[in-house]
Amino acid sequence: LGRFLFTGDDVFKDVSALSGGEKARLSLLKMMMTGANVLVLDEPTNHLDISSKEVFEDALLDSPGTIILVSHDRYFLNKIPTRIVELSETGGETFLGAYDYYLEKKSGAITSGRAYLAEMRGEKAKDPYEGMSEKEKRAAQKERETNRKRLEKKREKAEADVERLEKEIRDLDGEMALCSASLDYVKANELLALQTAKKEELTAAYEAWEAAAEELDRFV
């Protein structure tokens, strides 16, 4: 209750006496307390003030499960999601990263952070081959293209690792649920330890993807 900004005498209030925003916070708190490993949220930040939204965002970031959400709140979509799913009449397409990265990938207008900043300042992006002879330029371009392909493969491998590990973690969730139902707590603990290790691998895979993405972003 304290984490969701209910303090002092507020914790003894009847629900009927709460304001609309307080009722929204209470509903979110009750949802977070269920222990569900999948949360489906539709515009969850509507009717929340800034303080309440910050508390809710922190609670979601601490949540160990999967969160599927729809929101028009751009700041929220840049803070919480680790991937964006675009739905269309032909199906769905997944983009690793938050909302701004998704927009950049879709538009293709921002080729790199460096070029984007130069454009914003009204500058012309510096030619990386300026002052080179034709032979030096061709060699540099070849090396640059080799490095770009290497980084793309590195990012693609990290994406594949993320998808594989997320599936393995979901599968372990199912096995743990079966063990709990059959009261096989020894096996459940073994699976929990394995899942913890897989989550650490998943964190490393996300970091590898982010590092490769940042390196690719340097190419103008």
Sequence and secondary structure as in RCSB ss.txt:
>XXXX:A:sequence
LGRFLFTGDDVFKDVSALSGGEKARLSLLKMMMTGANVLVLDEPTNHLDISSKEVFEDALLDSPGTIILVSHDRY
FLNKIPTRIVELSETGGETFLGAYDYYLEKKSGAITSGRAYLAEMRGEKAKDPYEGMSEKEKRAAQKERETNRKR
LEKKREKAEADVERLEKEIRDLDGEMALCSASLDYVKANELLALQTAKKEELTAAYEAWEAAAEELDRFV
>XXXX:A:secstr
 TTTT  GGGGGS GGGS HHHHHHHHHHHHHTT  SEEEEESTTTT  HHHHHHHHHHHHH  SEEEEE S HH
HHHHS SEEEEEETTEEEEEES HHHHHHHHH     HHHHHHHHTT     TTTT  HHHHHHHHHHHHHHHHH
HHHHHHHHHHHHHHHHHHHHHHHHHHHHHHHTT HHHHHHHHHHHHHHHHHHHHHHHHHHHHHHHHHT  
